[in-house]
Amino acid sequence: MGTFIPNTKEEQLKMLNEIGYKDFDDLFKHIPAEAKVKGKLNLPEGKSEIEVDRIVSGLAAKNTVFRSIFRGAGAYNHYVPSAVDAIANKEEFLTAYTPYQAEISQGILQSIFEYQTMIAELTDMDIANASLYDGASAAAEACAMFKDRKHSTIYVSEAVDERIRTVINTYSFGRNTEVKIVPKKNGVTDKAELEKMLAEDPASACFLMQYPNYYGIIEDADELCKITHDNDAKFIMYVNPISMGVLKTPGEIGADACIGEGQPLGLGLEFGGPYLGFLAANQKFMRQIPGRLIGETVDSKGDRGFVLTLQAREQHIRREKASSNICSNEALCALKAGIYMSTIGPKGLKQVATLCSSKAHYMADELAKAGLERSHDGEFFNEFATKCADADKLLAALEAKGILGGLKLECGCILWCCTELNTREDIDEVIATVKEVF
Amino acid sequence: MKLIFEKSISGRGQDIFPACDVPEVLPKVELRKTTAHLPEISENEMGRHYTALAKRAHGVNDGFYPLGSCTMKHNPRINEKMASLPGFVNLHPLQPAHTVKGANELISGLEAALCEITGMDAVTFQPAAGAHGEFTGLLLIKAYHQDRGDFERNEIIVPDSAHGTNPASATMAGFKTIEIKSNENGMVDLESLKEKLGPHTAGLMLTNPNTVGLFDENIMEITRLVHEAGGLCYYDGANLNAVMGIVRPADIGFDVIHMNLHKTFSTPHGGGGPGSGPCGCKEFLKPFIPGLTCKDGKEYTRAEKSIGNMTGFYGNFLVMVKAYTYILTLGAEGIPAASSNAVLNANYMQEKLKDIYPVAFDTTCMHEFVLCLQDIYKDTHVSALDVAKALLDYGIHPPTMYFPLIVHEALMIEPTETETKETMDEAITAFREIYDLLRKEPEAVQACPQTTPVLRLDEVKAAREPVLKYKFD
């Protein structure tokens, strides 16, 4: 069997005897007999490292790793610079707990403070927190920030990814909050409907939109923000962090809070997790922010240092009155995002955003020429939907070539995505396959 | 030490991205006018920056980490190696089911193992952390009662010794928290429980062993009383490391549980996460489970009355890979052996310290125990915080401080099973030396730490004048 217990059986027995127990049974005699497990667990016997490696590697080998990926829809195949994992896997980062003891946790605290700064810079917002679980749960937490006794209804655009909306609904089932969907029209939020719904509801708390939205379209966030604010509700933007390299930012638009999925910032696809929920907000809402916040301070000598701060919002102090129950977050993923943003810098951010946009526009043009017209008008960033007579057939043909095509939507359309990793050659291969199939 | 922004020089940077091989096109909308002040730094300088940060951190691999309730056990290297296999890392969560058979097989295998360890009938991996698992479990309880047409059950009973996440999760799930007192032995007061049970009881949340490290002897009676009142029993699995293979939560009357894979199942905590907080339940709660699962390698399905989703996809998959690797390594004998040794180590340390540092409840403990420094503080004005800070100068991560709330001046110590007798003996010596010092020279202890990269930090200033990001010139 494999074990990580260092002490030998003899040492254990000696220790037991030294503190007054005959053996392990004696140590556990205070547990009522009826509560104890009878016999052994029905699990395989323990294994050596080599055997374990073989089994788990065998499972990994059963999966298909596509050589070329044109699917996004919430998880994006970006390049992860070599430094990211090399640095993040340092054991001091990897094997530490939450930095409760600031004096020996300055490295972790400072890295998170730097991350908070970078997220605030990326989104142009005043402040950011230390991380949440993923984009979808961050969206649900952001909506809860703006609920008070007078304002309780959450409005979410239908053009927001259904997965995100489902998580918002689930959290709202908990908090007994009503969620209303603002319908979409031609792939974007129906402004007139939003205006009407908010105007009719004095209890509206906030409106959440996605930017670019689920169909890849860059909605008129300025106008949506204005409508929301004119009706006394808070405006929340769910953004693609890479798009921030070129798109007008939530800060410039005037959002009250901004959240998103941080996975594109140096995390792999990882079959959906661990990912990174980021949350940034206007300074005014500092005390409504869920989760950890790292703040700057000084030590008893007057030297700069960092601590967990504004903990009066948190569960271990406020218990049932806390702004959220979150305790563990995604610190190591936030560290990776910080390393990623340091690696690419401001120029790299613009460059990667430009690459993504350019390739997606090239692909959209070429697909249109090959007969796959776009499903919507409207400007897009790196995702777009096209009509397709037989999506299953095309996607199967691509899969046979080791290409993960776009995602088939309920309407039968395909939602395509390009990143900097898709070369012109790869795109041309997809186009050639379209021509073969149809 | 400088912030990375203070090391940034305009024009420096790293070359990651290639030239564009298609015409450059940006969307025809109003574009960003501001520039994000991200660092401009060479790879070498960046590497040194983070290495310097790493040197100012303390992980399990740096030294003893007896942080109570957090189970800071060794994080095996094989776990990391398996979680970095390209066949896991490069999977898109929305790939066709037949292309991710291995991943889903692993998830099913882990579910089966956790069901065996806890006695539950199903596990969902949607929750990304322990508190998230609590929230999930409470939503299952809520959905169950409402599905039976019972909308009156809006109270969750929580002992005063509970983790802060318990009442906070209850609030998030829309319940009112009803606190019950602990008795003089640190266990659930049965009379207090009986008083609070009634037609509004949705359930009870309990950690067993509880947060003072004691196994509640009345556990069968407690869960029976809750069930009789029509409530369900929720097991906070934060302390599962004490009882694996010894007691199964489902066998002692619990209906729902969350586990912390980043505690009990050896996946690292990453300086605060990512964790994974799978939620297990009995058969009758299965219809409410969140998320999509794929059991047949062909298609994803959702439980018929599913509460929805807790995360965007399937939870923290790579953390599951690590936990599965760990369970395969330990197996049927290794899992109970881990818990047994965790309990032995805790009792060993308790026995060696209790003559000078009074134990909150002097009896056989499970995987952790709580010292009560109230009298020491009265005599010397040296607090639990001071003793904790003094340990820093010994290179030991201090125990959990001031928790549970029912013990004053508390230090909660959890050595875990992966520590040697020598490591614990060294820590015991450190504790004893600190004790000698606090009796002779209390100011010296109050002035600790002295050897750390920074000294005690002004938390009041941090909260009163919040600076949450770097201010650029």
Contacts between the chains, C-beta under 8 A, distances in Angstrom:
chain1	res1	chain2	res2	distance
A	1	B	330	7.0
A	1	B	331	5.5
A	1	B	333	5.2
A	1	B	334	4.9
A	2	B	329	3.6
A	2	B	330	6.0
A	2	B	331	7.2
A	2	B	334	6.1
A	3	B	329	7.9
A	3	B	330	6.7
A	3	B	334	5.2
A	3	B	337	6.4
A	3	B	338	7.6
A	4	B	73	7.3
A	4	B	74	5.1
A	4	B	76	6.1
A	4	B	266	7.4
A	4	B	329	7.9
A	4	B	330	8.0
A	4	B	338	7.5
A	4	B	417	7.5
A	4	B	418	5.0
A	5	B	337	6.3
A	5	B	338	6.6
A	5	B	341	4.8
A	5	B	417	5.4
A	5	B	418	6.6
A	6	B	418	6.6
A	6	B	419	7.3
A	6	B	420	4.5
A	7	B	341	6.9
A	7	B	420	6.1
A	7	B	421	5.9
A	11	B	421	6.1
A	12	B	341	6.7
A	12	B	344	6.1
A	15	B	344	6.1
A	15	B	348	5.3
A	15	B	421	6.2
A	16	B	344	6.4
A	18	B	348	7.5
A	18	B	351	8.0
A	19	B	347	5.8
A	19	B	348	5.7
A	19	B	351	4.2
A	19	B	352	7.9
A	20	B	351	7.4
A	21	B	347	7.6
A	24	B	340	5.1
A	24	B	344	7.3
A	27	B	340	7.5
A	27	B	343	6.2
A	27	B	344	6.4
A	27	B	347	6.7
A	27	B	364	6.8
A	28	B	246	6.3
A	28	B	340	7.8
A	28	B	343	7.3
A	30	B	215	6.6
A	30	B	217	7.0
A	30	B	363	7.4
A	30	B	364	5.2
A	31	B	215	5.3
A	31	B	217	8.0
A	31	B	246	7.1
A	31	B	247	6.4
A	32	B	217	6.1
A	32	B	219	7.2
A	32	B	220	6.6
A	34	B	220	6.1
A	35	B	219	6.0
A	35	B	220	6.4
A	35	B	247	5.3
A	35	B	251	7.1
A	35	B	252	4.9
A	36	B	246	6.4
A	36	B	247	6.1
A	37	B	245	6.1
A	37	B	246	6.0
A	37	B	247	6.4
A	37	B	248	5.7
A	37	B	251	7.1
A	37	B	336	7.9
A	40	B	245	7.6
A	40	B	332	5.3
A	40	B	333	7.4
A	40	B	336	7.9
A	41	B	116	5.5
A	41	B	117	6.5
A	41	B	245	5.1
A	41	B	332	4.9
A	41	B	335	6.3
A	41	B	336	7.0
A	42	B	116	5.4
A	42	B	332	7.4
A	43	B	113	6.0
A	43	B	116	5.6
A	43	B	117	7.8
A	43	B	327	7.3
A	43	B	331	5.8
A	43	B	332	4.3
A	43	B	335	7.0
A	44	B	328	7.3
A	44	B	331	5.6
A	44	B	332	6.7
A	45	B	331	4.6
A	45	B	332	5.7
A	45	B	333	6.7
A	46	B	328	7.8
A	46	B	329	6.0
A	46	B	330	5.1
A	46	B	331	3.0
A	46	B	332	7.1
A	46	B	333	6.0
A	46	B	334	4.1
A	47	B	328	5.8
A	47	B	329	6.1
A	47	B	331	6.4
A	49	B	78	5.2
A	49	B	329	7.2
A	52	B	78	6.1
A	52	B	82	7.7
A	52	B	325	5.9
A	52	B	328	4.9
A	52	B	329	5.2
A	53	B	78	6.5
A	53	B	81	7.3
A	53	B	82	7.2
A	55	B	328	6.1
A	56	B	82	4.4
A	56	B	85	7.4
A	56	B	106	7.5
A	56	B	321	7.0
A	56	B	324	7.0
A	56	B	325	5.5
A	56	B	328	7.1
A	57	B	82	7.3
A	57	B	85	6.2
A	57	B	87	7.7
A	58	B	102	7.5
A	59	B	87	7.7
A	59	B	102	3.9
A	59	B	103	7.3
A	59	B	105	5.8
A	59	B	106	4.9
A	60	B	82	7.6
A	60	B	85	4.0
A	60	B	86	7.4
A	60	B	87	3.0
A	60	B	88	5.2
A	60	B	102	5.8
A	61	B	87	5.6
A	61	B	102	6.7
A	62	B	87	7.5
A	62	B	101	5.0
A	62	B	102	3.1
A	62	B	105	6.9
A	63	B	87	4.7
A	63	B	88	7.2
A	63	B	91	5.7
A	63	B	99	6.5
A	63	B	100	5.2
A	63	B	101	6.9
A	63	B	102	4.5
A	63	B	103	5.5
A	64	B	95	7.0
A	64	B	99	3.8
A	64	B	100	7.4
A	65	B	86	5.7
A	65	B	87	6.1
A	65	B	90	4.6
A	65	B	91	7.1
A	66	B	90	7.9
A	66	B	92	7.4
A	66	B	95	7.4
A	66	B	99	7.9
A	69	B	92	6.2
A	71	B	92	5.5
A	71	B	94	6.0
A	71	B	95	7.7
A	73	B	94	5.9
A	74	B	93	7.6
A	74	B	94	7.6
A	74	B	312	5.8
A	74	B	313	7.6
A	75	B	92	5.8
A	75	B	93	5.2
A	75	B	94	6.8
A	75	B	313	7.2
A	77	B	92	7.0
A	79	B	16	6.8
A	79	B	17	7.7
A	81	B	14	7.4
A	81	B	16	5.4
A	83	B	14	8.0
A	83	B	43	5.9
A	83	B	46	6.6
A	83	B	47	6.6
A	85	B	84	7.6
A	86	B	47	8.0
A	87	B	46	8.0
A	87	B	47	6.7
A	87	B	50	4.6
A	87	B	51	7.9
A	89	B	80	7.1
A	90	B	50	7.3
A	90	B	51	7.4
A	90	B	54	4.5
A	91	B	59	5.4
A	91	B	61	4.1
A	91	B	62	7.6
A	92	B	54	4.1
A	92	B	55	7.1
A	92	B	57	4.1
A	92	B	58	6.9
A	92	B	59	4.8
A	92	B	61	7.3
A	92	B	62	6.2
A	93	B	53	8.0
A	93	B	54	6.0
A	93	B	57	6.3
A	93	B	59	7.1
A	93	B	270	6.9
A	93	B	271	5.4
A	94	B	59	6.5
A	94	B	75	7.0
A	94	B	80	7.6
A	94	B	268	4.8
A	94	B	270	6.0
A	94	B	271	7.8
A	95	B	59	3.3
A	95	B	60	4.1
A	95	B	61	4.9
A	95	B	62	7.8
A	95	B	72	7.9
A	95	B	75	5.3
A	95	B	268	5.0
A	95	B	269	7.2
A	96	B	57	5.5
A	96	B	58	6.2
A	96	B	59	4.2
A	96	B	60	7.6
A	96	B	269	6.6
A	96	B	270	7.5
A	96	B	271	4.5
A	96	B	272	7.9
A	97	B	65	7.2
A	97	B	67	5.7
A	97	B	70	5.3
A	97	B	72	6.0
A	97	B	269	4.8
A	97	B	271	7.4
A	97	B	272	7.2
A	97	B	397	7.9
A	98	B	269	7.3
A	98	B	271	7.2
A	98	B	272	4.2
A	98	B	273	8.0
A	99	B	57	7.9
A	99	B	271	6.6
A	99	B	272	6.9
A	100	B	67	7.5
A	100	B	400	7.8
A	100	B	401	8.0
A	101	B	58	7.6
A	101	B	388	7.3
A	101	B	392	6.7
A	101	B	397	6.4
A	101	B	398	5.7
A	102	B	454	7.4
A	102	B	457	5.0
A	103	B	389	7.1
A	103	B	392	5.5
A	103	B	449	5.3
A	103	B	452	4.0
A	103	B	453	7.2
A	103	B	454	5.8
A	103	B	455	6.9
A	103	B	456	6.9
A	103	B	457	7.1
A	104	B	56	7.7
A	104	B	57	7.2
A	104	B	58	4.3
A	104	B	392	5.6
A	104	B	397	6.9
A	104	B	452	5.6
A	104	B	453	7.7
A	105	B	56	7.8
A	105	B	57	5.9
A	105	B	58	6.6
A	105	B	271	7.8
A	106	B	1	7.6
A	106	B	53	7.7
A	106	B	56	4.2
A	106	B	57	7.4
A	106	B	453	5.2
A	106	B	454	5.7
A	107	B	52	7.5
A	107	B	53	3.6
A	107	B	54	5.6
A	107	B	55	6.7
A	107	B	56	3.7
A	107	B	57	3.6
A	108	B	53	7.5
A	108	B	57	5.0
A	108	B	271	4.2
A	108	B	272	7.3
A	110	B	1	7.1
A	110	B	3	6.9
A	110	B	53	5.9
A	110	B	56	7.4
A	111	B	50	7.3
A	111	B	53	5.4
A	111	B	271	7.8
A	112	B	271	7.9
A	112	B	272	7.8
A	113	B	3	7.5
A	113	B	468	7.8
A	113	B	469	7.3
A	113	B	470	7.4
A	114	B	3	6.1
A	114	B	4	5.3
A	114	B	5	7.3
A	114	B	470	7.3
A	116	B	468	5.9
A	116	B	469	5.4
A	117	B	3	7.9
A	117	B	5	6.8
A	117	B	469	4.0
A	117	B	470	4.4
A	118	B	36	7.7
A	118	B	38	6.0
A	120	B	469	4.9
A	121	B	36	4.3
A	121	B	37	4.9
A	121	B	38	6.3
A	122	B	36	5.2
A	122	B	38	7.5
A	124	B	34	5.6
A	124	B	36	7.6
A	127	B	468	4.7
A	127	B	469	6.2
A	128	B	468	7.6
A	128	B	469	7.1
A	130	B	272	7.1
A	131	B	272	7.8
A	131	B	273	7.2
A	133	B	128	3.7
A	133	B	129	6.6
A	133	B	132	6.3
A	133	B	274	7.8
A	133	B	311	5.9
A	134	B	128	6.7
A	134	B	311	5.1
A	134	B	312	5.2
A	134	B	313	7.9
A	135	B	312	6.1
A	136	B	309	7.0
A	136	B	311	6.1
A	136	B	312	3.8
A	137	B	128	7.0
A	137	B	132	7.5
A	137	B	310	6.8
A	137	B	311	5.7
A	137	B	312	7.7
A	161	B	312	7.9
A	163	B	309	6.5
A	163	B	312	4.8
A	163	B	313	7.3
A	164	B	312	6.7
A	166	B	308	4.9
A	166	B	309	4.4
A	167	B	308	6.9
A	167	B	309	4.9
A	167	B	310	6.7
A	167	B	311	6.8
A	167	B	312	6.6
A	169	B	308	5.4
A	170	B	139	6.9
A	170	B	290	6.5
A	170	B	307	5.6
A	170	B	308	3.3
A	170	B	309	5.8
A	170	B	310	6.4
A	171	B	172	7.4
A	173	B	139	6.5
A	173	B	142	7.5
A	173	B	143	7.7
A	173	B	174	7.9
A	173	B	307	6.3
A	173	B	308	6.9
A	174	B	135	6.7
A	174	B	138	7.4
A	174	B	139	5.6
A	174	B	142	7.3
A	174	B	172	5.1
A	174	B	173	4.4
A	174	B	174	5.3
A	175	B	172	6.4
A	175	B	173	8.0
A	175	B	174	5.7
A	176	B	174	4.6
A	218	B	27	5.5
A	218	B	29	5.2
A	222	B	30	7.7
A	244	B	32	7.0
A	244	B	36	6.9
A	245	B	32	7.5
A	245	B	36	7.9
A	246	B	26	5.6
A	246	B	27	7.5
A	246	B	31	5.5
A	246	B	32	5.9
A	247	B	27	7.4
A	247	B	29	7.2
A	247	B	31	6.5
A	247	B	32	5.9
A	248	B	29	7.2
A	248	B	30	5.1
A	248	B	31	6.2
A	248	B	32	5.6
A	248	B	33	7.5
A	249	B	32	5.6
A	249	B	34	6.6
A	251	B	34	7.3
A	252	B	32	7.0
A	252	B	33	6.6
A	252	B	34	6.6
A	261	B	312	7.1
A	268	B	89	4.4
A	268	B	90	6.4
A	269	B	89	7.2
A	269	B	90	5.9
A	269	B	91	5.9
A	269	B	92	4.9
A	269	B	93	7.0
A	270	B	88	7.2
A	270	B	89	5.8
A	270	B	91	7.2
A	270	B	317	6.0
A	270	B	318	5.3
A	271	B	88	6.4
A	271	B	91	4.1
A	271	B	92	7.7
A	271	B	93	5.4
A	271	B	100	6.7
A	271	B	103	5.3
A	271	B	313	7.5
A	271	B	314	6.9
A	271	B	317	4.2
A	271	B	318	7.6
A	272	B	93	3.4
A	272	B	311	7.8
A	272	B	312	6.9
A	272	B	313	2.8
A	272	B	314	4.8
A	272	B	315	7.3
A	272	B	317	5.6
A	273	B	93	7.9
A	273	B	128	6.9
A	273	B	274	7.4
A	273	B	311	6.6
A	273	B	313	6.1
A	273	B	314	6.9
A	273	B	315	5.8
A	273	B	316	4.2
A	273	B	317	5.2
A	273	B	318	7.0
A	273	B	319	7.6
A	274	B	128	7.0
A	274	B	273	7.6
A	274	B	274	3.5
A	274	B	276	7.9
A	274	B	316	4.1
A	274	B	317	7.7
A	274	B	318	6.1
A	274	B	319	6.1
A	275	B	311	8.0
A	275	B	312	7.2
A	275	B	313	8.0
A	286	B	466	6.6
A	286	B	468	7.5
A	292	B	272	6.8
A	293	B	466	7.7
A	293	B	468	5.8
A	294	B	468	7.2
A	295	B	462	4.1
A	295	B	463	7.3
A	295	B	466	5.3
A	295	B	467	5.7
A	295	B	468	5.6
A	296	B	462	6.9
A	296	B	467	4.0
A	296	B	468	7.9
A	297	B	457	5.3
A	297	B	458	4.8
A	297	B	459	6.9
A	297	B	461	4.9
A	297	B	462	3.8
A	297	B	467	7.8
A	298	B	457	7.2
A	298	B	458	5.5
A	298	B	461	6.8
A	299	B	454	4.3
A	299	B	455	4.3
A	299	B	456	6.2
A	299	B	457	5.1
A	299	B	458	7.2
A	300	B	455	4.5
A	300	B	456	5.1
A	300	B	457	8.0
A	300	B	458	7.7
A	301	B	455	5.6
A	303	B	454	5.8
A	303	B	455	7.7
A	305	B	454	4.1
A	305	B	457	4.7
A	306	B	457	7.8
A	307	B	457	5.0
A	307	B	459	5.4
A	307	B	462	5.0
A	309	B	459	7.0
A	309	B	462	4.2
A	309	B	463	5.3
A	309	B	466	6.3
A	309	B	468	7.7
A	310	B	463	5.8
A	310	B	466	6.2
A	311	B	463	7.6
A	312	B	463	7.3
A	314	B	164	7.7
A	315	B	131	7.0
A	315	B	164	4.2
A	315	B	165	5.1
A	315	B	167	7.6
A	315	B	168	3.6
A	316	B	164	3.9
A	316	B	165	7.8
A	316	B	403	7.5
A	317	B	164	7.2
A	318	B	164	7.8
A	318	B	168	7.3
A	319	B	164	5.1
A	319	B	167	4.2
A	319	B	168	6.1
A	319	B	177	7.4
A	320	B	167	3.8
A	320	B	168	6.3
A	320	B	170	6.4
A	320	B	171	4.7
A	320	B	177	4.3
A	321	B	171	7.3
A	322	B	164	7.4
A	322	B	168	4.3
A	322	B	171	7.2
A	324	B	168	7.1
A	324	B	172	7.1
A	325	B	131	4.4
A	325	B	132	7.9
A	325	B	134	6.8
A	325	B	135	6.0
A	325	B	165	5.1
A	325	B	168	3.6
A	325	B	169	4.4
A	325	B	171	7.5
A	325	B	172	5.3
A	326	B	129	7.3
A	326	B	131	5.8
A	326	B	132	7.6
A	327	B	129	6.6
A	327	B	130	6.6
A	327	B	131	4.6
A	327	B	164	7.8
A	327	B	165	5.4
A	328	B	128	8.0
A	328	B	129	3.8
A	328	B	130	6.2
A	328	B	131	7.0
A	328	B	260	7.9
A	328	B	262	6.8
A	328	B	269	7.2
A	328	B	272	6.3
A	328	B	273	4.3
A	328	B	274	7.5
A	328	B	275	4.2
A	328	B	277	7.9
A	329	B	129	7.2
A	329	B	272	5.5
A	329	B	273	4.5
A	329	B	274	7.9
A	330	B	128	7.4
A	330	B	270	7.9
A	330	B	272	7.9
A	330	B	273	4.6
A	330	B	274	4.7
A	331	B	270	5.3
A	331	B	271	4.3
A	331	B	272	3.2
A	331	B	273	4.9
A	331	B	274	7.7
A	332	B	268	7.9
A	332	B	270	3.0
A	332	B	271	6.1
A	332	B	272	7.7
A	332	B	273	6.7
A	332	B	274	6.2
A	333	B	270	7.8
A	333	B	273	7.4
A	333	B	274	5.9
A	335	B	270	7.7
A	335	B	271	6.8
A	339	B	46	7.4
A	339	B	50	6.7
A	341	B	38	5.0
A	341	B	39	7.4
A	342	B	4	5.8
A	342	B	38	6.8
A	342	B	39	4.4
A	342	B	41	6.0
A	342	B	46	5.4
A	342	B	49	7.9
A	343	B	14	5.4
A	343	B	16	6.4
A	343	B	43	7.3
A	343	B	46	6.7
A	344	B	13	7.9
A	344	B	14	7.3
A	344	B	16	5.8
A	344	B	17	7.7
A	344	B	38	7.2
A	345	B	12	7.9
A	345	B	13	4.4
A	345	B	14	7.2
A	345	B	38	5.1
A	345	B	39	6.1
A	345	B	40	4.7
A	345	B	41	7.2
A	346	B	35	5.4
A	346	B	36	5.5
A	346	B	37	7.0
A	346	B	38	4.9
A	346	B	40	6.8
A	347	B	13	5.9
A	347	B	40	7.6
A	348	B	13	6.7
A	348	B	14	7.3
A	348	B	16	5.8
A	348	B	17	6.3
A	349	B	36	6.1
A	349	B	38	6.2
A	351	B	17	4.8
A	352	B	16	7.9
A	352	B	17	5.7
A	354	B	20	6.8
A	354	B	24	6.0
A	354	B	26	6.5
A	355	B	17	6.1
A	355	B	18	8.0
A	355	B	20	5.7
A	357	B	25	6.2
A	357	B	26	5.3
A	357	B	27	6.3
A	358	B	20	5.3
A	358	B	22	5.3
A	358	B	23	6.6
A	358	B	24	4.9
A	358	B	25	5.0
A	358	B	26	7.7
A	359	B	20	7.9
A	359	B	22	5.7
A	361	B	22	7.8
A	361	B	23	7.9
A	361	B	25	3.9
A	362	B	22	3.8
A	362	B	23	6.6
A	362	B	25	7.3
A	379	B	27	4.1
A	379	B	28	5.5
A	379	B	29	4.9
A	380	B	27	6.3
A	381	B	27	5.9
A	399	B	96	7.1
A	399	B	99	7.5
A	404	B	92	6.1
A	404	B	95	6.3
A	407	B	94	5.7
A	420	B	17	5.8
A	420	B	18	7.7
A	423	B	21	6.1
A	424	B	21	4.3
A	424	B	22	5.3
A	427	B	22	7.6
